[in-house]
Amino acid sequence: MKHFYDAKDVQQILGCGSIRTAQLRIQAMNEELKGKGYWVERGKIPISFFNEKYPYLGEKR
């Protein structure tokens, strides 16, 4: 079972034009998690947190 999305996953889900845009989104979400005291995986975002930030997208298909 997959627990994290990487930049390619985020790019596909959000329809980002470039991988760099997806990386910036992940970086911003990871900074928020760090601010809350969580450890983060560089370049990856927990699926559950991603779904909190983008609830209207639902699960990855």
mmCIF file of the C-alpha atoms, coordinates in Angstrom:
data_MODEL
# 
_entry.id   MODEL 
# 
loop_
_atom_site.group_PDB 
_atom_site.id 
_atom_site.type_symbol 
_atom_site.label_atom_id 
_atom_site.label_alt_id 
_atom_site.label_comp_id 
_atom_site.label_asym_id 
_atom_site.label_entity_id 
_atom_site.label_seq_id 
_atom_site.pdbx_PDB_ins_code 
_atom_site.Cartn_x 
_atom_site.Cartn_y 
_atom_site.Cartn_z 
_atom_site.occupancy 
_atom_site.B_iso_or_equiv 
_atom_site.pdbx_formal_charge 
_atom_site.auth_seq_id 
_atom_site.auth_comp_id 
_atom_site.auth_asym_id 
_atom_site.auth_atom_id 
_atom_site.pdbx_PDB_model_num 
ATOM 1  C CA . MET A 1 1  ? 0.000   0.000  0.000   1.00 0.00 ? 1  MET A CA 1 
ATOM 2  C CA . LYS A 1 2  ? 1.369   3.390  -1.025  1.00 0.00 ? 2  LYS A CA 1 
ATOM 3  C CA . HIS A 1 3  ? 1.632   6.081  1.682   1.00 0.00 ? 3  HIS A CA 1 
ATOM 4  C CA . PHE A 1 4  ? 3.315   8.942  -0.195  1.00 0.00 ? 4  PHE A CA 1 
ATOM 5  C CA . TYR A 1 5  ? 2.932   10.782 -3.475  1.00 0.00 ? 5  TYR A CA 1 
ATOM 6  C CA . ASP A 1 6  ? 6.041   11.918 -5.299  1.00 0.00 ? 6  ASP A CA 1 
ATOM 7  C CA . ALA A 1 7  ? 6.361   14.806 -7.752  1.00 0.00 ? 7  ALA A CA 1 
ATOM 8  C CA . LYS A 1 8  ? 5.233   12.717 -10.735 1.00 0.00 ? 8  LYS A CA 1 
ATOM 9  C CA . ASP A 1 9  ? 2.075   11.653 -8.889  1.00 0.00 ? 9  ASP A CA 1 
ATOM 10 C CA . VAL A 1 10 ? 1.295   15.241 -7.857  1.00 0.00 ? 10 VAL A CA 1 
ATOM 11 C CA . GLN A 1 11 ? 1.951   16.494 -11.394 1.00 0.00 ? 11 GLN A CA 1 
ATOM 12 C CA . GLN A 1 12 ? -0.482  13.956 -12.822 1.00 0.00 ? 12 GLN A CA 1 
ATOM 13 C CA . ILE A 1 13 ? -3.195  14.484 -10.197 1.00 0.00 ? 13 ILE A CA 1 
ATOM 14 C CA . LEU A 1 14 ? -3.115  18.293 -10.293 1.00 0.00 ? 14 LEU A CA 1 
ATOM 15 C CA . GLY A 1 15 ? -2.407  18.555 -14.014 1.00 0.00 ? 15 GLY A CA 1 
ATOM 16 C CA . CYS A 1 16 ? 0.685   20.681 -13.423 1.00 0.00 ? 16 CYS A CA 1 
ATOM 17 C CA . GLY A 1 17 ? 2.455   21.783 -16.574 1.00 0.00 ? 17 GLY A CA 1 
ATOM 18 C CA . SER A 1 18 ? 5.910   20.900 -15.255 1.00 0.00 ? 18 SER A CA 1 
ATOM 19 C CA . ILE A 1 19 ? 7.476   18.633 -12.685 1.00 0.00 ? 19 ILE A CA 1 
ATOM 20 C CA . ARG A 1 20 ? 8.995   21.719 -11.032 1.00 0.00 ? 20 ARG A CA 1 
ATOM 21 C CA . THR A 1 21 ? 5.532   23.092 -10.223 1.00 0.00 ? 21 THR A CA 1 
ATOM 22 C CA . ALA A 1 22 ? 4.629   19.806 -8.544  1.00 0.00 ? 22 ALA A CA 1 
ATOM 23 C CA . GLN A 1 23 ? 7.900   19.886 -6.584  1.00 0.00 ? 23 GLN A CA 1 
ATOM 24 C CA . LEU A 1 24 ? 7.118   23.396 -5.349  1.00 0.00 ? 24 LEU A CA 1 
ATOM 25 C CA . ARG A 1 25 ? 3.664   22.287 -4.182  1.00 0.00 ? 25 ARG A CA 1 
ATOM 26 C CA . ILE A 1 26 ? 5.212   19.366 -2.294  1.00 0.00 ? 26 ILE A CA 1 
ATOM 27 C CA . GLN A 1 27 ? 7.844   21.655 -0.758  1.00 0.00 ? 27 GLN A CA 1 
ATOM 28 C CA . ALA A 1 28 ? 5.171   24.078 0.466   1.00 0.00 ? 28 ALA A CA 1 
ATOM 29 C CA . MET A 1 29 ? 3.079   21.281 2.005   1.00 0.00 ? 29 MET A CA 1 
ATOM 30 C CA . ASN A 1 30 ? 6.180   19.787 3.658   1.00 0.00 ? 30 ASN A CA 1 
ATOM 31 C CA . GLU A 1 31 ? 7.054   23.171 5.162   1.00 0.00 ? 31 GLU A CA 1 
ATOM 32 C CA . GLU A 1 32 ? 3.576   23.290 6.679   1.00 0.00 ? 32 GLU A CA 1 
ATOM 33 C CA . LEU A 1 33 ? 4.031   19.797 8.117   1.00 0.00 ? 33 LEU A CA 1 
ATOM 34 C CA . LYS A 1 34 ? 7.450   20.764 9.551   1.00 0.00 ? 34 LYS A CA 1 
ATOM 35 C CA . GLY A 1 35 ? 5.810   23.773 11.185  1.00 0.00 ? 35 GLY A CA 1 
ATOM 36 C CA . LYS A 1 36 ? 3.389   21.405 12.909  1.00 0.00 ? 36 LYS A CA 1 
ATOM 37 C CA . GLY A 1 37 ? 6.307   19.362 14.232  1.00 0.00 ? 37 GLY A CA 1 
ATOM 38 C CA . TYR A 1 38 ? 6.178   16.424 11.812  1.00 0.00 ? 38 TYR A CA 1 
ATOM 39 C CA . TRP A 1 39 ? 9.138   14.744 10.136  1.00 0.00 ? 39 TRP A CA 1 
ATOM 40 C CA . VAL A 1 40 ? 8.926   14.920 6.351   1.00 0.00 ? 40 VAL A CA 1 
ATOM 41 C CA . GLU A 1 41 ? 10.263  12.905 3.427   1.00 0.00 ? 41 GLU A CA 1 
ATOM 42 C CA . ARG A 1 42 ? 11.997  15.239 0.997   1.00 0.00 ? 42 ARG A CA 1 
ATOM 43 C CA . GLY A 1 43 ? 10.282  15.154 -2.392  1.00 0.00 ? 43 GLY A CA 1 
ATOM 44 C CA . LYS A 1 44 ? 7.282   13.227 -1.117  1.00 0.00 ? 44 LYS A CA 1 
ATOM 45 C CA . ILE A 1 45 ? 4.023   14.132 0.568   1.00 0.00 ? 45 ILE A CA 1 
ATOM 46 C CA . PRO A 1 46 ? 1.824   11.839 2.682   1.00 0.00 ? 46 PRO A CA 1 
ATOM 47 C CA . ILE A 1 47 ? -1.281  10.897 0.711   1.00 0.00 ? 47 ILE A CA 1 
ATOM 48 C CA . SER A 1 48 ? -3.548  11.618 3.687   1.00 0.00 ? 48 SER A CA 1 
ATOM 49 C CA . PHE A 1 49 ? -2.185  15.184 4.046   1.00 0.00 ? 49 PHE A CA 1 
ATOM 50 C CA . PHE A 1 50 ? -2.399  15.774 0.287   1.00 0.00 ? 50 PHE A CA 1 
ATOM 51 C CA . ASN A 1 51 ? -6.063  14.732 0.391   1.00 0.00 ? 51 ASN A CA 1 
ATOM 52 C CA . GLU A 1 52 ? -6.690  17.191 3.248   1.00 0.00 ? 52 GLU A CA 1 
ATOM 53 C CA . LYS A 1 53 ? -5.268  20.002 1.110   1.00 0.00 ? 53 LYS A CA 1 
ATOM 54 C CA . TYR A 1 54 ? -7.095  18.946 -2.059  1.00 0.00 ? 54 TYR A CA 1 
ATOM 55 C CA . PRO A 1 55 ? -10.302 17.290 -0.794  1.00 0.00 ? 55 PRO A CA 1 
ATOM 56 C CA . TYR A 1 56 ? -12.200 18.005 -4.005  1.00 0.00 ? 56 TYR A CA 1 
ATOM 57 C CA . LEU A 1 57 ? -9.882  15.767 -6.039  1.00 0.00 ? 57 LEU A CA 1 
ATOM 58 C CA . GLY A 1 58 ? -10.637 12.547 -4.173  1.00 0.00 ? 58 GLY A CA 1 
ATOM 59 C CA . GLU A 1 59 ? -8.414  9.505  -4.367  1.00 0.00 ? 59 GLU A CA 1 
ATOM 60 C CA . LYS A 1 60 ? -5.916  9.023  -7.172  1.00 0.00 ? 60 LYS A CA 1 
ATOM 61 C CA . ARG A 1 61 ? -7.474  6.947  -9.908  1.00 0.00 ? 61 ARG A CA 1 
# 
